[in-house]
């Protein structure tokens, strides 16, 4: 296995802003700052490639993510499996993205995304 940045974070070998720790998982702020305030990702301390690899580990990570979601009135819970699904780091991680009305963060299956895409296409014409 190549060097895994999330394994290095879990082992304390790579610096990260750790928001919460559990015996089986960590909640970490994305290095980019995330897509909005409060965006974190939850990752297991053990290496698991994606949400389909080990259902037990995935369930534990989802439980920890749910604990964080309970602190917000609205949030998205997002994970990806495979390149076609936009996975770029092949260590299971679940994004917890707090939301609020009008936050300007469109997801591809929402009317906000459709409106934004339509506006961008109209501007390109």
N, CA, C and O of each residue as an XYZ file, in Angstrom:
500
protein
N       0.848     -1.189      0.000
C       0.000      0.000      0.000
C       0.885      1.242      0.000
O       1.871      1.308      0.735
N       0.536      2.212     -0.816
C       1.228      3.488     -0.812
C       1.000      4.159      0.535
O       0.144      3.746      1.318
N       1.773      5.188      0.785
C       1.576      5.965      1.996
C       0.200      6.620      1.945
O      -0.154      7.264      0.958
N      -0.557      6.452      2.997
C      -1.919      6.993      3.072
C      -1.914      8.192      4.012
O      -1.571      8.064      5.187
N      -2.292      9.351      3.496
C      -2.284     10.565      4.307
C      -3.230     10.441      5.500
O      -2.919     10.951      6.576
N      -4.377      9.779      5.338
C      -5.302      9.652      6.463
C      -4.769      8.684      7.515
O      -5.005      8.881      8.707
N      -4.054      7.643      7.095
C      -3.400      6.759      8.069
C      -2.340      7.534      8.848
O      -2.199      7.363     10.058
N      -1.590      8.397      8.137
C      -0.564      9.210      8.792
C      -1.191     10.186      9.779
O      -0.626     10.423     10.846
N      -2.339     10.753      9.448
C      -3.046     11.639     10.386
C      -3.489     10.844     11.604
O      -3.295     11.281     12.738
N      -4.088      9.668     11.374
C      -4.571      8.838     12.479
C      -3.430      8.399     13.390
O      -3.625      8.242     14.595
N      -2.240      8.199     12.824
C      -1.080      7.780     13.606
C      -0.361      8.961     14.268
O       0.590      8.764     15.024
N      -0.813     10.179     13.987
C      -0.171     11.356     14.555
C       1.116     11.739     13.846
O       1.899     12.526     14.378
N       1.350     11.204     12.664
C       2.576     11.466     11.904
C       2.451     12.668     10.978
O       3.459     13.243     10.567
N       1.226     13.049     10.648
C       0.967     14.185      9.771
C       0.051     15.144     10.530
O      -0.952     14.717     11.101
N       0.385     16.435     10.542
C      -0.456     17.376     11.291
C      -1.832     17.538     10.655
O      -1.997     17.463      9.437
N      -2.804     17.762     11.519
C      -4.174     18.004     11.072
C      -4.910     18.718     12.201
O      -4.537     18.612     13.369
N      -5.952     19.442     11.834
C      -6.814     20.054     12.849
C      -7.849     19.007     13.223
O      -8.804     18.762     12.487
N      -7.641     18.397     14.373
C      -8.549     17.349     14.847
C      -9.630     18.008     15.693
O      -9.346     18.673     16.689
N     -10.870     17.810     15.275
C     -12.018     18.420     15.936
C     -12.543     17.535     17.062
O     -12.972     18.032     18.104
N     -12.507     16.227     16.847
C     -12.987     15.275     17.855
C     -12.245     13.969     17.655
O     -11.887     13.610     16.534
N     -12.015     13.254     18.762
C     -11.361     11.949     18.707
C     -12.196     10.919     19.438
O     -12.802     11.212     20.468
N     -12.223      9.724     18.904
C     -12.832      8.564     19.522
C     -11.823      7.427     19.435
O     -10.838      7.550     18.707
N     -12.031      6.335     20.143
C     -11.086      5.216     20.040
C     -10.988      4.638     18.622
O      -9.944      4.113     18.236
N     -12.077      4.736     17.850
C     -12.111      4.115     16.521
C     -12.087      5.100     15.358
O     -12.034      4.679     14.202
N     -12.125      6.403     15.638
C     -12.238      7.378     14.540
C     -11.747      8.754     14.969
O     -11.548      9.028     16.152
N     -11.560      9.609     13.970
C     -11.192     11.012     14.166
C     -12.100     11.889     13.329
O     -12.534     11.479     12.253
N     -12.393     13.083     13.799
C     -13.052     14.106     12.994
C     -12.011     15.190     12.740
O     -11.432     15.745     13.674
N     -11.785     15.480     11.466
C     -10.706     16.364     11.043
C     -11.266     17.453     10.131
O     -12.149     17.206      9.311
N     -10.734     18.660     10.293
C     -11.112     19.748      9.400
C     -10.321     19.598      8.092
O      -9.114     19.363      8.140
N     -10.965     19.727      6.940
C     -10.236     19.635      5.674
C      -9.137     20.698      5.590
O      -9.327     21.826      6.044
N      -8.009     20.343      5.020
C      -6.895     21.297      4.868
C      -7.302     22.520      4.065
O      -6.804     23.621      4.300
N      -8.213     22.322      3.112
C      -8.666     23.429      2.270
C      -9.584     24.384      3.032
O      -9.898     25.471      2.547
N     -10.007     23.975      4.218
C     -10.979     24.751      4.973
C     -12.386     24.231      4.781
O     -13.294     24.594      5.529
N     -12.572     23.386      3.788
C     -13.894     22.820      3.543
C     -14.756     23.707      2.689
O     -14.332     24.772      2.241
N     -15.968     23.259      2.470
C     -16.887     23.996      1.606
C     -17.695     25.042      2.359
O     -18.319     25.911      1.749
N     -17.684     24.958      3.682
C     -18.333     25.974      4.512
C     -17.847     25.827      5.950
O     -17.114     24.892      6.275
N     -18.263     26.763      6.812
C     -17.866     26.702      8.219
C     -18.394     25.424      8.859
O     -19.549     25.046      8.661
N     -17.551     24.780      9.611
C     -17.973     23.585     10.323
C     -17.791     22.292      9.546
O     -18.006     21.219     10.110
N     -17.404     22.347      8.273
C     -17.189     21.147      7.465
C     -16.043     20.341      8.083
O     -14.943     20.856      8.283
N     -16.317     19.086      8.377
C     -15.296     18.162      8.869
C     -15.461     16.840      8.138
O     -16.495     16.590      7.519
N     -14.444     16.000      8.212
C     -14.626     14.639      7.758
C     -14.236     13.696      8.875
O     -13.338     13.968      9.671
N     -14.939     12.581      8.907
C     -14.723     11.556      9.925
C     -14.050     10.381      9.231
O     -14.523      9.904      8.199
N     -12.954      9.921      9.799
C     -12.226      8.806      9.209
C     -11.897      7.775     10.268
O     -11.675      8.126     11.427
N     -11.862      6.505      9.885
C     -11.506      5.473     10.850
C     -10.004      5.508     11.122
O      -9.220      5.943     10.277
N      -9.617      5.052     12.292
C      -8.194      4.978     12.632
C      -7.491      3.851     11.882
O      -6.270      3.876     11.732
N      -8.249      2.869     11.411
C      -7.667      1.774     10.632
C      -7.874      2.063      9.153
O      -8.805      2.770      8.769
N      -6.993      1.508      8.331
C      -7.122      1.747      6.898
C      -8.214      0.857      6.305
O      -8.139     -0.371      6.348
N      -9.211      1.510      5.761
C     -10.293      0.866      5.005
C     -10.445      1.723      3.767
O     -10.591      2.941      3.872
N     -10.413      1.113      2.602
C     -10.368      1.880      1.355
C     -11.604      2.742      1.118
O     -11.480      3.894      0.702
N     -12.793      2.200      1.375
C     -14.016      2.954      1.103
C     -15.167      2.362      1.912
O     -14.988      1.389      2.645
N     -16.337      2.953      1.773
C     -17.501      2.566      2.567
C     -17.992      1.161      2.278
O     -18.743      0.604      3.078
N     -17.592      0.569      1.161
C     -18.028     -0.776      0.820
C     -17.053     -1.868      1.214
O     -17.362     -3.051      1.068
N     -15.897     -1.501      1.706
C     -14.852     -2.482      2.002
C     -15.102     -3.252      3.288
O     -14.958     -4.474      3.310
N     -15.472     -2.565      4.354
C     -15.674     -3.211      5.654
C     -16.910     -2.590      6.308
O     -16.819     -1.525      6.918
N     -18.066     -3.252      6.183
C     -19.303     -2.676      6.712
C     -19.251     -2.342      8.206
O     -19.889     -1.383      8.640
N     -18.508     -3.111      8.991
C     -18.412     -2.825     10.424
C     -17.697     -1.514     10.697
O     -18.148     -0.714     11.516
N     -16.588     -1.294     10.017
C     -15.849     -0.036     10.174
C     -16.683      1.121      9.635
O     -16.736      2.190     10.243
N     -17.329      0.908      8.500
C     -18.178      1.958      7.927
C     -19.297      2.336      8.901
O     -19.593      3.518      9.074
N     -19.913      1.346      9.533
C     -20.982      1.623     10.507
C     -20.455      2.440     11.678
O     -21.129      3.357     12.147
N     -19.264      2.117     12.153
C     -18.678      2.868     13.269
C     -18.408      4.319     12.875
O     -18.668      5.235     13.655
N     -17.888      4.524     11.668
C     -17.613      5.882     11.194
C     -18.920      6.653     11.018
O     -18.999      7.830     11.370
N     -19.934      6.000     10.481
C     -21.237      6.658     10.324
C     -21.826      7.050     11.675
O     -22.426      8.116     11.813
N     -21.652      6.190     12.662
C     -22.146      6.518     14.012
C     -21.458      7.775     14.538
O     -22.112      8.660     15.090
N     -20.154      7.851     14.369
C     -19.414      9.038     14.836
C     -19.847     10.282     14.054
O     -19.992     11.360     14.630
N     -20.049     10.131     12.767
C     -20.523     11.257     11.957
C     -21.912     11.700     12.407
O     -22.209     12.894     12.435
N     -22.758     10.738     12.758
C     -24.105     11.065     13.247
C     -24.043     11.842     14.555
O     -24.868     12.725     14.790
N     -23.084     11.527     15.399
C     -22.913     12.277     16.647
C     -22.616     13.743     16.348
O     -23.140     14.636     17.013
N     -21.787     13.981     15.361
C     -21.474     15.361     14.970
C     -22.674     16.036     14.320
O     -22.943     17.210     14.573
N     -23.395     15.296     13.484
C     -24.574     15.869     12.824
C     -25.628     16.298     13.827
O     -26.352     17.265     13.591
N     -25.721     15.591     14.944
C     -26.715     15.915     15.967
C     -26.501     17.317     16.541
O     -27.406     17.881     17.157
N     -25.333     17.868     16.344
C     -25.016     19.200     16.862
C     -25.475     20.322     15.927
O     -25.347     21.499     16.264
N     -26.006     19.967     14.761
C     -26.406     20.958     13.763
C     -27.884     20.802     13.429
O     -28.386     19.679     13.379
N     -28.589     21.906     13.198
C     -29.996     21.793     12.801
C     -30.168     21.239     11.392
O     -31.211     20.669     11.071
N     -29.141     21.404     10.540
C     -29.196     20.884      9.169
C     -27.770     20.549      8.742
O     -26.835     21.285      9.054
N     -27.608     19.438      8.028
C     -26.279     19.041      7.564
C     -26.411     17.976      6.485
O     -27.418     17.273      6.406
N     -25.376     17.870      5.654
C     -25.260     16.773      4.700
C     -24.212     15.803      5.223
O     -23.243     16.198      5.872
N     -24.425     14.529      4.926
C     -23.488     13.460      5.230
C     -23.119     12.843      3.889
O     -23.980     12.292      3.203
N     -21.836     12.930      3.506
C     -21.442     12.536      2.157
C     -20.197     11.659      2.210
O     -19.237     11.974      2.912
N     -20.220     10.559      1.464
C     -19.031      9.754      1.247
C     -19.034      9.285     -0.199
O     -20.068      9.303     -0.868
N     -17.881      8.871     -0.668
C     -17.757      8.422     -2.054
C     -17.010      7.100     -2.098
O     -16.182      6.809     -1.235
N     -17.314      6.304     -3.117
C     -16.619      5.040     -3.339
C     -16.209      4.988     -4.800
O     -17.053      4.879     -5.690
N     -14.910      5.068     -5.038
C     -14.393      4.948     -6.388
C     -14.248      6.269     -7.117
O     -14.896      7.265     -6.796
N     -13.373      6.241     -8.111
C     -13.067      7.430     -8.902
C     -14.306      8.012     -9.581
O     -14.481      9.230     -9.601
N     -15.165      7.161    -10.134
C     -16.366      7.652    -10.820
C     -17.304      8.388     -9.865
O     -18.115      9.208    -10.296
N     -17.193      8.098     -8.578
C     -18.021      8.760     -7.571
C     -17.264      9.901     -6.882
O     -17.695     10.387     -5.836
N     -16.160     10.320     -7.454
C     -15.322     11.444     -7.014
C     -14.457     11.152     -5.800
O     -14.004     12.089     -5.142
N     -14.212      9.886     -5.478
C     -13.286      9.586     -4.385
C     -11.870      9.888     -4.852
O     -11.446      9.413     -5.905
N     -11.137     10.678     -4.068
C      -9.760     11.024     -4.419
C      -8.759     10.512     -3.394
O      -7.596     10.292     -3.729
N      -9.188     10.319     -2.157
C      -8.335      9.728     -1.125
C      -8.942      8.371     -0.802
O     -10.090      8.284     -0.365
N      -8.170      7.314     -1.018
C      -8.703      5.963     -0.874
C      -8.510      5.426      0.545
O      -7.870      4.399      0.772
N      -9.090      6.165      1.479
C      -9.225      5.798      2.883
C     -10.618      6.307      3.241
O     -10.912      7.493      3.087
N     -11.457      5.419      3.711
C     -12.834      5.795      4.042
C     -12.874      7.110      4.811
O     -12.140      7.294      5.781
N     -13.718      8.002      4.379
C     -13.982      9.227      5.116
C     -15.384      9.722      4.766
O     -15.852      9.584      3.635
N     -16.024     10.289      5.750
C     -17.394     10.774      5.613
C     -17.390     12.270      5.916
O     -16.963     12.695      6.990
N     -17.864     13.051      4.971
C     -17.946     14.499      5.166
C     -19.222     14.843      5.927
O     -20.307     14.382      5.574
N     -19.087     15.646      6.960
C     -20.226     16.234      7.659
C     -20.192     17.715      7.290
O     -19.265     18.442      7.647
N     -21.228     18.142      6.563
C     -21.271     19.502      6.042
C     -22.487     20.220      6.627
O     -23.608     20.018      6.160
N     -22.271     21.063      7.654
C     -23.393     21.826      8.201
C     -23.985     22.733      7.130
O     -23.260     23.280      6.300
N     -25.296     22.888      7.153
C     -25.987     23.686      6.141
C     -26.910     24.700      6.786
O     -27.326     24.550      7.935
N     -27.222     25.741      6.019
C     -28.264     26.688      6.384
C     -28.902     27.212      5.120
O     -28.274     27.244      4.061
N     -30.130     27.616      5.232
C     -30.863     28.130      4.082
C     -30.073     29.285      3.474
O     -29.615     30.184      4.180
N     -29.922     29.243      2.154
C     -29.242     30.320      1.445
C     -27.726     30.292      1.553
O     -27.072     31.296      1.270
N     -27.148     29.150      1.961
C     -25.692     29.110      2.121
C     -24.949     29.057      0.788
O     -23.722     29.154      0.768
N     -25.668     28.905     -0.321
C     -25.045     28.959     -1.633
C     -24.270     27.718     -2.039
O     -23.507     27.751     -3.004
N     -24.457     26.634     -1.319
C     -23.752     25.395     -1.647
C     -24.715     24.440     -2.333
O     -25.449     23.713     -1.664
N     -24.720     24.435     -3.672
C     -25.642     23.549     -4.386
C     -25.085     22.133     -4.479
O     -23.894     21.943     -4.726
N     -25.925     21.171     -4.286
C     -25.568     19.776     -4.514
C     -26.205     19.358     -5.830
O     -27.239     19.908     -6.210
N     -25.613     18.396     -6.537
C     -26.048     18.100     -7.907
C     -27.501     17.658     -8.063
O     -28.040     17.734     -9.167
N     -28.134     17.209     -7.019
C     -29.510     16.723     -7.141
C     -30.517     17.740     -6.622
O     -31.676     17.397     -6.393
N     -30.091     18.989     -6.433
C     -30.980     20.000     -5.871
C     -31.387     21.045     -6.902
O     -30.698     21.224     -7.906
N     -32.495     21.733     -6.666
C     -32.895     22.823     -7.551
C     -31.853     23.943     -7.602
O     -31.719     24.609     -8.628
N     -31.109     24.159     -6.500
C     -30.083     25.202     -6.496
C     -29.004     24.899     -7.536
O     -28.502     25.809     -8.195
N     -28.651     23.628     -7.684
C     -27.643     23.251     -8.667
C     -28.157     23.513    -10.080
O     -27.436     24.046    -10.924
N     -29.401     23.134    -10.327
C     -30.003     23.350    -11.644
C     -30.038     24.838    -11.976
O     -29.694     25.233    -13.090
N     -30.449     25.659    -11.022
C     -30.514     27.103    -11.246
C     -29.128     27.682    -11.503
O     -28.955     28.539    -12.370
N     -28.144     27.211    -10.746
C     -26.778     27.704    -10.928
C     -26.227     27.284    -12.294
O     -25.606     28.092    -12.985
N     -26.448     26.037    -12.683
C     -25.973     25.551    -13.978
C     -26.632     26.312    -15.111
O     -25.972     26.656    -16.092
N     -27.924     26.581    -14.989
C     -28.655     27.321    -16.007
C     -28.100     28.736    -16.117
O     -27.920     29.243    -17.224
N     -27.830     29.371    -14.996
C     -27.291     30.731    -14.993
C     -25.899     30.750    -15.615
O     -25.575     31.668    -16.368
N     -25.071     29.752    -15.312
C     -23.719     29.693    -15.872
C     -23.760     29.450    -17.373
O     -22.983     30.046    -18.119
N     -24.659     28.579    -17.822
C     -24.782     28.304    -19.259
C     -25.303     29.533    -20.004
O     -24.881     29.808    -21.127
N     -26.206     30.258    -19.384
C     -26.742     31.474    -19.992
C     -25.659     32.555    -20.112
O     -25.625     33.300    -21.091
N     -24.785     32.634    -19.118
C     -23.704     33.612    -19.136
C     -22.644     33.257    -20.180
O     -21.961     34.135    -20.707
N     -22.514     31.958    -20.473
C     -21.509     31.520    -21.451
C     -21.987     31.718    -22.878
O     -21.179     31.661    -23.806
N     -23.262     31.946    -23.078
C     -23.812     32.075    -24.438
C     -23.444     33.408    -25.043
O     -23.818     33.694    -26.180
